[in-house]
Amino acid sequence: MGLLSKKDQKLILDPLSDDNPITIQVLGICSALAITAQLKASIVMAVSVLFVLGIGNVVISLMRNIIPSKIRIIVQLIVVATLVIIVDQVLKAYAYSLSKELSVFVGLIITNCIIMGRFEAFALGNGPYKSFLDGIGNALGYGVILIIVGFFRELLGSGTLLGFKVLGDPIEKTGLYSIGYENNGFMLLSPMALIVVGLIIWVQRSKNPALVEEN
Amino acid sequence: MEHLELFFKSIFIDNMVFATFLGMCSYLAVSKKVSTAVGLGAAVIFVLAVTVPINWLLDQYILRDGALAWIDGSSNGEGYSGYDLSFLSFILFIATIATMVQLVEIVVEKFSPSLYNSLGIFLPLIAVNCAILGGSLFMQSRDIQTLGLATTYGIGSGIGWFLAILAIAAIREKIRYSNVPAPLRGLGITFIITGLMAIGFMSFGGMLTGGEEEEEETAVAIKTPAQEEINETATTVVSTTNEKEN
């Protein structure tokens, strides 16, 4: 990242680990967990949030001096809603089956707390370039967790990754299945998403004791 | 009967928190104490009960394909009945919710200061709560038929959310006395507890089928993840969201 100054690098890299929006700031869990049963859906969701948060942060930051503070929430919601409509229409046009699968969760990007949180905490007080970097950084931090969760849930739950049967064929008993391995269908159910995120938090915090909460 | 069924279904089977993860942000942030959890839960019930019916009316008479036919009484795609504005639903729903929350805040402040004091601080939080927008979006995608049913659905989902946040707040108040591994303290253990509670709530899945008699018919209508799991063959991978959608 030779192009960016130290400070700008921090904006992007911090949210990836020590200031991760999901595991540390606890934002944006709502739409994150439900769609992680498949890796593909997780990636699409991560990219959608990247788009909405990157552009949204810039737009809000450009308008930050003309938004009356009393109605700023409504203004922010309208900006996000517009961007989400674009994402939704693009998905419907080019990946219809995937957009059916994500169903209401594309719409729920609007109320994704990461987005409102970054608007409030960063874009309202900083210039467009910095806001853009901040948006990208936070969206990447969100996407990384989503992809990790999606990876494990799809691998353990259905033995595939992005639809490819990486562990062999469960019906013809090839690969791992020939020695008696079975898919853990439970991983596909919603409660496991929460537990997987809980475990990620566990791993992250045991590596970095500074993040441990008092109680 | 229909109302009762939808009511219990939206509380237990399709619980906002445990089945669809809606409103998780405030669920995790405001569940440290039972008293604040009750305040937020009550506000969510209230706002859902108001916004879901309003958004149902918007959806029915403005947004869905051919909904504008009432303007000139046309049909079959002529005149106004040819419009499909459903792409606008996100922006219209969120605008309704934001305005209603503001309005509710003003009205409550005027007529019941004591209620305002207990609910007031939570109302702005609610405009950006996924559970509220999720309620309206699910109402739209599940194709709820009448205004009455939409109201029931709103109240039911609100109560489901209330129950969830009340339960986790009570558990978190007690868990302070337990010896949780240090890295899991706070957030981590809350996630895992919620996951376990969600597994518990999955057992409500068979509640409305009442056993095996009606399995065939109701499996289509309810589609809990548990039932779906049984039907699932090893080759077809259906995501949980997809299951709920069908």
Boltz contact constraints between the chains, C-beta under 6 A:
constraints:
  - contact:
      token1: [A, 26]
      token2: [B, 28]
      max_distance: 6.0
  - contact:
      token1: [A, 29]
      token2: [B, 24]
      max_distance: 6.0
  - contact:
      token1: [A, 29]
      token2: [B, 25]
      max_distance: 6.0
  - contact:
      token1: [A, 30]
      token2: [B, 21]
      max_distance: 6.0
  - contact:
      token1: [A, 30]
      token2: [B, 22]
      max_distance: 6.0
  - contact:
      token1: [A, 30]
      token2: [B, 24]
      max_distance: 6.0
  - contact:
      token1: [A, 30]
      token2: [B, 25]
      max_distance: 6.0
  - contact:
      token1: [A, 30]
      token2: [B, 130]
      max_distance: 6.0
  - contact:
      token1: [A, 33]
      token2: [B, 21]
      max_distance: 6.0
  - contact:
      token1: [A, 34]
      token2: [B, 20]
      max_distance: 6.0
  - contact:
      token1: [A, 34]
      token2: [B, 21]
      max_distance: 6.0
  - contact:
      token1: [A, 34]
      token2: [B, 241]
      max_distance: 6.0
  - contact:
      token1: [A, 35]
      token2: [B, 241]
      max_distance: 6.0
  - contact:
      token1: [A, 37]
      token2: [B, 239]
      max_distance: 6.0
  - contact:
      token1: [A, 37]
      token2: [B, 240]
      max_distance: 6.0
  - contact:
      token1: [A, 38]
      token2: [B, 239]
      max_distance: 6.0
  - contact:
      token1: [A, 73]
      token2: [B, 127]
      max_distance: 6.0
  - contact:
      token1: [A, 74]
      token2: [B, 98]
      max_distance: 6.0
  - contact:
      token1: [A, 77]
      token2: [B, 94]
      max_distance: 6.0
  - contact:
      token1: [A, 77]
      token2: [B, 98]
      max_distance: 6.0
  - contact:
      token1: [A, 81]
      token2: [B, 90]
      max_distance: 6.0
  - contact:
      token1: [A, 81]
      token2: [B, 91]
      max_distance: 6.0
  - contact:
      token1: [A, 81]
      token2: [B, 94]
      max_distance: 6.0
  - contact:
      token1: [A, 84]
      token2: [B, 90]
      max_distance: 6.0
  - contact:
      token1: [A, 85]
      token2: [B, 90]
      max_distance: 6.0
  - contact:
      token1: [A, 101]
      token2: [B, 239]
      max_distance: 6.0
  - contact:
      token1: [A, 101]
      token2: [B, 242]
      max_distance: 6.0
  - contact:
      token1: [A, 103]
      token2: [B, 241]
      max_distance: 6.0
  - contact:
      token1: [A, 103]
      token2: [B, 245]
      max_distance: 6.0
  - contact:
      token1: [A, 104]
      token2: [B, 137]
      max_distance: 6.0
  - contact:
      token1: [A, 104]
      token2: [B, 141]
      max_distance: 6.0
  - contact:
      token1: [A, 107]
      token2: [B, 90]
      max_distance: 6.0
  - contact:
      token1: [A, 107]
      token2: [B, 137]
      max_distance: 6.0
  - contact:
      token1: [A, 108]
      token2: [B, 130]
      max_distance: 6.0
  - contact:
      token1: [A, 108]
      token2: [B, 134]
      max_distance: 6.0
  - contact:
      token1: [A, 110]
      token2: [B, 94]
      max_distance: 6.0
  - contact:
      token1: [A, 111]
      token2: [B, 128]
      max_distance: 6.0
  - contact:
      token1: [A, 111]
      token2: [B, 130]
      max_distance: 6.0
  - contact:
      token1: [A, 111]
      token2: [B, 133]
      max_distance: 6.0
  - contact:
      token1: [A, 113]
      token2: [B, 25]
      max_distance: 6.0
  - contact:
      token1: [A, 116]
      token2: [B, 128]
      max_distance: 6.0
  - contact:
      token1: [A, 158]
      token2: [B, 237]
      max_distance: 6.0
  - contact:
      token1: [A, 170]
      token2: [B, 234]
      max_distance: 6.0
  - contact:
      token1: [A, 171]
      token2: [B, 234]
      max_distance: 6.0
  - contact:
      token1: [A, 185]
      token2: [B, 229]
      max_distance: 6.0
  - contact:
      token1: [A, 189]
      token2: [B, 225]
      max_distance: 6.0
  - contact:
      token1: [A, 190]
      token2: [B, 240]
      max_distance: 6.0
  - contact:
      token1: [A, 191]
      token2: [B, 195]
      max_distance: 6.0
  - contact:
      token1: [A, 191]
      token2: [B, 198]
      max_distance: 6.0
  - contact:
      token1: [A, 191]
      token2: [B, 199]
      max_distance: 6.0
  - contact:
      token1: [A, 194]
      token2: [B, 191]
      max_distance: 6.0
  - contact:
      token1: [A, 194]
      token2: [B, 194]
      max_distance: 6.0
  - contact:
      token1: [A, 194]
      token2: [B, 195]
      max_distance: 6.0
  - contact:
      token1: [A, 195]
      token2: [B, 192]
      max_distance: 6.0
  - contact:
      token1: [A, 195]
      token2: [B, 195]
      max_distance: 6.0
  - contact:
      token1: [A, 197]
      token2: [B, 191]
      max_distance: 6.0
  - contact:
      token1: [A, 198]
      token2: [B, 188]
      max_distance: 6.0
  - contact:
      token1: [A, 198]
      token2: [B, 191]
      max_distance: 6.0
  - contact:
      token1: [A, 198]
      token2: [B, 192]
      max_distance: 6.0
  - contact:
      token1: [A, 201]
      token2: [B, 187]
      max_distance: 6.0
  - contact:
      token1: [A, 201]
      token2: [B, 188]
      max_distance: 6.0
  - contact:
      token1: [A, 202]
      token2: [B, 183]
      max_distance: 6.0
  - contact:
      token1: [A, 202]
      token2: [B, 184]
      max_distance: 6.0
  - contact:
      token1: [A, 202]
      token2: [B, 188]
      max_distance: 6.0
  - contact:
      token1: [A, 205]
      token2: [B, 183]
      max_distance: 6.0
  - contact:
      token1: [A, 206]
      token2: [B, 183]
      max_distance: 6.0
  - contact:
      token1: [A, 212]
      token2: [B, 182]
      max_distance: 6.0
  - contact:
      token1: [A, 212]
      token2: [B, 183]
      max_distance: 6.0
  - contact:
      token1: [A, 213]
      token2: [B, 185]
      max_distance: 6.0
  - contact:
      token1: [A, 213]
      token2: [B, 186]
      max_distance: 6.0
  - contact:
      token1: [A, 215]
      token2: [B, 176]
      max_distance: 6.0
  - contact:
      token1: [A, 215]
      token2: [B, 185]
      max_distance: 6.0
